[in-house]
Amino acid sequence: MKTSFQFNFTSSYRNAKRSMVWAMLCLALCMLGLGLSAVAQQPPIITFEAPHAGTNAGQGTFPWGIVQGGWIMGNYIDGNGVYHGFLRAPDGFITEFEPPDAGNEAGQGTVQVWGMSPTLEIVGAVADSSNVLRGFLRTLQGKFTLFEAGPALGVSSVVTDVEGVNPAGVILGDYLDANDIYHGFLRSPDGKIIQFDPPDAGSVPGSYQGTYPAIFEGISPAGATVGEYLDSSYVFHSFLRDPAGHFTEFDPYGAVGSGVASSGTVGINPAGEIAGWYFDTTFVFHGYVRAPDGQITEYDVPGSGTLEYQGTNACWYISCFGGISPGGTIAESYADDNNVYHGYVRTPEGKFIVFDAPGAGKDTWQGTQATAINPEGQITGYYTDKKGVVHGFVRLAVP
């Protein structure tokens, strides 16, 4: 059963569309007949709140990304259920922001703050009073540019999702067309938008099939992009699009579980290593890392649950977040056998460090969720307390 947090959180646009897709995927599937690393001392975890974040269940502060130096961006939900953006400086000072035309009703506002470049350009999406979702670009000086991918391509659309931006200023996102099909797009610094879809992406009208780029770390400095696509049978598969536009579609081998039912990605680092998730035919989640040569290593964090919607990189009720550093360290979360989330670090050697933010709740779908890692090894994310209120955290790097 979903808690009030799940209902409120999945009301955001990305999670609402994921929920529709998961439901279709469930229906389709139903029709188809390493050790824990001990450390002497965990690095400090600092918790924080956006100044005007709400304090009721399902409200609070949601950090989604962290770049070099410890700059963190994200959004928060206020006491009225409205979304707003924030940027947190390394010294802890928080700047709240709002793109133009942001709606002020529950579920509207700055609903996505999912990308930031090393020069602190922030990208995301804003929902206006008519629930039209537009992309935005915010400069370090606070200047906004709004855009819509569909109309720019001559296609009718009211949904433009923005997932990330690389150091060159290329923006990654997707949009929903008039037939309810999702398509990936790239927006260059001069404003030109191109569409892309893996060859086997589904296109059944009304299905919400299509292309889902990964969030925050879905685009590399060189312009390679990763994500997942939903095929015509409602199965997710991982994809890599190289800077020249060539696609590689892939899935993990399924050696950990009982075979792969669906897979996706959480990010790609400058070396071309890809971190991702998959769930098996029993709906248990697992993690994987794909090397630049295509070799895939699957893994489970010790303590991960083994029932439906549990496991490593579990993201059934939420969008899939996490990241992989330039050195190959992965930061993500897992759900244990009590449906409680915990953060973890996987080193390039395959060892694990599990952590929990102070104050994290221990009831169903509460706990700690890591969302991103920067080149220095600092990790950001959020935790849900025992009352269902969400708070931000940053885990400092191991010396």
DARA-V933031 format. One line per field, one symbol per residue. ss: DSSP state (h for helix, s for strand, l for the rest). burial: + if it has 24 or more other ideal C-beta (glycine too) atoms within 12 Angstrom, else -. Layout:
# DARA-V933031
ss: ???
burial: ???
This chain:
# DARA-V933031
ss: lllhhhhhhlllhhhhhhhhhhhhhhhhhhhllllsllllllllsssslllllllllllssssssslllllsssssslllllsssssslllllsssslllllllllllsssssssslllllsssssslllllsssssslllllsssslhhhhllllllssssssslllllsssssslllllsssssslllllsssslllllllllllllsssslllslslllllsssssslllllsssssslllllsssslllllllllssssssssslllllsssssssllllsssssslllllsssslllllllllllssllllllllllsslllllsssssslllllsssssslllllsssslllllllllllssssssslllllsssssslllllssssssllll
burial: --++++-+++++++++++++++-++--++---------------++++++-+++--++++++++++++-+++++++++--++++++++-----++++++--++--+++++++++++++-+++++++++--++++++++-----+++++++-++---++++++++++--+++++++++--++++++++-----++++++-++++---+++++++++++++++-+++++++++--++++++++-----++++++---++-++++++++++++++++++++++--++++++++-----+++++++++++--++++++++++++++++++-+++++++++--+++++++++--+-++++++-+++--++++++++++++++++++++++--++++++++-+--
